[in-house]
Amino acid sequence: MNPKDPDPARNPYRSLGRGMAFVASLLMLGMFYLYFQNSLQARNHPNRDLQIAPGAELVLKRSGDGHYVFPGTINGRPVSFLLDTGATLVSVPAHLAEELGLEAGAYQQSITANGTVVTRTTRIGALAFGPFVLRNVPASLNPGMAGDQMLLGMSVLKHLEFTQRGDTLRLRPLAGE
């Protein structure tokens, strides 16, 4: 076996070189994937690890799609909130009601961005995010919401002062609450 043998069928070093080049290419693609995956996660979910500022203030960064999305809990169970100043109540996907310990109440009509929907009233025993904990929060169970994200509406936001500058939103408790 001569490495300079012109007959490729008899030269094992040539196929070994191609195999190593293929493996190196796969490793490079994997490294690019991990790098860009982390970059996308940071851009699309900048609040996944909430930073709580001194004085019970919560600072949120806008995600890549222009929304403020952040983790919290409903009745002690982890959830993802999307801040929605256009929502009157906290809106919970109806398929999560049992998992979150929520009881469906009276039927009501809710006007959403997707049109009018029949929802059910409910009350959230404990809703928490960052330094904030609210109890007995009015909410609705929306059967039209397919995902796992909760809309954090004005039934919560009315208890907070919020200021937006650029891509940063600061939430603070209202004076006297």
N, C-alpha and C positions, 0 to 999 in steps of 0.2 A: 504494500500500500504506500505508494509514493504520493505525497501531497501535491506534487506538480504534475501528476498524471493527467493527460488531456481528456481521458475518458471519464465523464461525470458519473457514469453508472458504477464505476469502480472506485470513485473518490468519496469516502465517507465524510471527509472534512467539509466538503461543499454543503452537504445537507445539514451538517451540524451548525455551520455558520448561518444558514437560513433559519433554522430553528431558534437559534439564539437571538437573531434579529427580530423574529416574530414575538418571542417572549419579551424582549426589551420594548417593543412597540406596545404590547398589552400593558406592561407596567407603566409606561408613560401615559397611556390613555386612562388608566386607573387613577394615577396621580392628578391628571387634569380634572377628572370627574370629581374627585374628593375636594379639590381646591374650589371648583366652581359650585359644587353643591353647598359647601360651607358659605361661600359668598352669597349665593341665592337665599339660603336660610337666614343669614344676617340681614339681608335686604328685605325679605318678605316677612320676617318675624323678629323685628328688632327688640321687641319687648318680652321675649320668651323668658328672660331672666330679669324680672323687674328690679329696677334700682329705686330704692326709696330714699328721697332726699330728706334732710333734717327738717323737723317741724311738721311731721305728718303730711308731707307733700309728696305727690306721686308725679314723676316725670315720664311721659310717654313719647316715643319716637313714631313718626308716621311710617307705615309699611310701604313696600314698593308699589302697592296698588292704590295708595292714597288714603288708606283707612288707619284707624288706631285700633289695633288688635292686641289683647293682653290676657294673661292667665288669671284665673280667680277660682272661687269655689261657690257652689250652691249646696247648702245643707251639708257642708264638709266634703263634697265630692268635687274633684278638679274639673274645670270647664274652661272654655275659651270665650272671651267677650269681644264683641265688636262695638265700639262706642257709636251710638246712633242718636243724634240730637233730634232727629225727625220722628223717633218712636216715642209714643206716649208712655208705654210700659216697657218692662223687660219682656222680651219676646223669646220664648223657649220652644225649640222644636218639640212638637207633641210626642214624638216617638221616644223622647228621653224622660218624660214625666215620671214614670215608675222608677227608673234608675236614680233620679234625683230626689225622690221622695216627695213629689208634688201631686196634690189631689186636684182632679179636674172639677171645676165648679160650673157655674151657669154658662150657657152659650151666649156669645156676643158677636157682633160684626166688627171686624177690624179693617180699616183702610190701609193697605200696604202699597209699596212701590209696584207690586204685581197685581194690584186690584183689590177688590173687597173679598175678604175671607171670613169664614165662620171659625171663631176661635173659642177657647174655654178660659174662663177666669181661673186664677190660682193665686196662692200667696206663697212666697218664698220665706221659710223660717229664718234662714241666715244666708246672706249674700256677702261675700268678702272678696276684696282684691287690694293688693298693696297694703297700706295701713288702714283701710276702711272696712268696717263691718256694719252692715245694716240688717235690721230684723223686720219681719213681717212686711215684706216688700210686695206690693201689688204687681202681678205679672199676667201674661197670657200664654196659653199653650197653643201654638200655631201648627196645624197639620200640614201647612204648605211649605214648611221649612224642612228640607231634606237633610241638611248637614248637621254638624255637631256644634255649631257656633251660636252663642246667645247674643241677641241684640240688647245692649245696655241702654235703655231708654231713659226718658225724663223722670220716671218714678224713682230712679236712683240719682240721676244727675241734678235734680232740683235741690239735693242736699249738699251739693259741692259747688265750689267756685272753680271755673276753668278758664284758662287763658292760653291762647294759641299764638305762637310766634314762629313763623317759618314752618318747619317740620317737627316742632316740639309742642306738646300739650302738657300743661301743668294743672294738676287737680289738687285742690285744697279743701278742707272742710269749711263750710260757711261759718262765719263768726257767730258764736252763741249756740252752735250745735255740737 
